């Protein structure tokens, strides 16, 4: 009856009208069956290859990559290296009267020979000042630099040859040698508490060749 047609709009017991193929609601073919078998076999192989890492944990399949520099070259003017001295209680002190420090840059050749890197290989060790940290002021805080200066810390005054370098996997290289010797009491006057410091004293070496960039979330270590 047409006057009851509005009831069809709210009917929740309706039956969906669909097409059928030979009485079946789903159409299946031989090609689809073959593709299904291939999918099942491929899934099983993947599960065996990668699943054994979870249930065996003996020889996991891993992949890794490495990058090697053909030649390493470090400019010591760009990355400060400095040293400090402390006693058994961690108190920093001046090395005068306790230690004799010598530094020089040397070459190591392919034949195993060692020689000096330049005519004047010795570089004086002096009390650090702000100029020694000029190249890293944009990388570390001023407060941290001031702490280094107050400790006190001692830097190396390089000449134009302040370069360390070597090719990958070769003996040929240029390196920095730092000799720290005890004060020779037979040739000069040493500090009054020299014996106490020599019983338990510490030599600290700092090399600022990396810093943290908090603005880089992917690779913060520079």
C-alpha positions, 0 to 999 in steps of 0.5 A, spaced: 500 500 500 502 506 497 500 510 503 505 505 508 511 506 503 514 511 508 515 505 513 520 503 508 525 508 510 526 506 517 526 498 516 532 495 519 530 488 518 531 489 510 535 484 506 540 486 501 540 485 494 546 482 491 548 478 485 550 471 485 554 466 480 551 459 480 548 460 486 554 463 490 555 470 492 563 469 491 566 468 484 572 464 485 577 462 479 583 457 478 588 463 477 586 466 483 587 459 487 594 459 484 595 466 486 593 464 493 598 458 493 604 463 491 602 468 497 601 462 502 608 459 500 611 466 500 608 468 507 611 461 510 618 463 507 618 470 510 616 467 517 621 462 517 627 467 515 625 472 519 621 469 525 627 464 527 631 471 530 625 471 535 624 464 537 632 461 536 636 468 538 642 464 536 645 467 529 640 473 528 640 475 520 643 483 521 645 488 516 650 493 517 654 499 513 660 502 515 663 508 512 671 509 512 675 515 510 681 514 506 685 520 509 683 522 516 686 529 517 685 533 524 687 541 524 689 542 532 687 549 531 680 547 530 679 542 536 682 544 542 686 539 546 688 541 553 691 537 560 690 538 567 693 536 573 689 534 580 691 531 587 688 525 590 682 529 592 681 532 585 683 539 586 686 542 580 693 545 581 699 548 577 704 543 574 710 547 575 714 544 580 711 537 579 712 535 572 716 537 566 712 537 559 714 536 552 710 536 546 712 535 539 709 532 532 712 526 529 711 522 523 711 515 522 713 512 515 711 506 512 718 503 513 717 504 521 721 510 521 720 515 526 722 522 525 720 530 527 714 533 522 718 539 521 724 543 523 721 546 530 717 540 532 717 542 539 710 546 541 710 550 548 705 548 553 702 554 556 696 556 560 690 556 556 686 562 555 680 564 551 684 564 544 685 557 545 677 556 544 676 561 539 674 555 534 669 552 539 665 558 542 659 556 537 659 549 539 660 549 547 657 554 552 661 560 555 660 557 562 664 551 560 670 554 557 670 559 563 671 552 567 676 550 563 680 556 564 679 557 571 681 549 573 687 551 571 688 548 564 694 547 559 694 548 552 699 547 546 701 553 542 702 549 535 705 553 529 702 552 522 704 545 522 698 543 527 696 538 523 695 530 525 693 525 519 694 518 516 691 514 510 686 509 512 690 502 514 697 505 513 703 506 517 704 512 514 701 518 519 703 524 523 701 524 530 702 528 537 707 526 542 706 528 549 711 527 554 710 528 562 716 527 566 716 528 574 720 534 576 728 532 577 730 534 584 737 533 582 737 539 577 732 544 580 727 545 586 721 542 586 714 543 590 714 542 597 709 537 597 712 534 591 713 527 594 705 527 596 703 529 589 707 523 586 704 518 591 697 519 588 697 525 582 693 525 576 694 527 569 687 529 565 687 529 557 681 533 554 680 533 546 674 537 544 673 533 537 665 532 538 659 536 541 652 535 542 647 539 538 640 539 541 637 542 535 638 536 531 634 530 533 636 525 528 644 526 529 645 530 535 653 528 536 657 532 531 
